[in-house]
Amino acid sequence: MKDYKKYFIVNETPDQVYLALTNPLTIMLWTGAEAEGTDVEGSEFSMMGGAIEGKILELTPGKKIVQQWYFGEQEEPSIVTILLHLQGQATSVELRHSNIPDDDFEDITDGWNNVYFADLQDFYFGK
C-alpha cells in the first residue's frame, strides 16, 4: 500500500470547489461523465462513469472532504482527504490519498494529476 500527497490550485473559491467535488450534477459538468450520490456523510457515491466508487466519511462545507475509495477486498480502506484553503482569489487544494494498492498506484496518481484535477482546473480556467 502506498500514500500520495499533492497540492493543486483551482481558480475558484473554496465553497465553489467544494460544490464541484460533492454535487453529482456539478461533477458531471466538469468531468463530462456520469456521477451518482449525495453530499451526505455515510452515503455511497460513483463518478467518472463508475471508474471511482466509494463512501463519504466526512464533510465540512467549503473546507474538507473525506472519502473511502473502493478497491475490491483490500484489508485497509483507501482514504481520500481533500482540504480546501483560500489562496488569494483561488483555492489551494491539498490532496492526501492513503492506502492505495501498489498495483493501482501509477494509474491512480496519473488520474489525479492528468484527469481529475486537470479537468477541474480546466473547468474553472479563464474565470
PyMOL commands that set and color helices and strands:
alter all, ss='L'
color gray80, all
select helices_A, chain A and resi 14-22+24-31+48-50+102-124
alter helices_A, ss='H'
color red, helices_A
select strands_A, chain A and resi 2-10+44-47+52-60+64-69+78-87+90-100
alter strands_A, ss='S'
color yellow, strands_A
deselect
rebuild
show_as cartoon
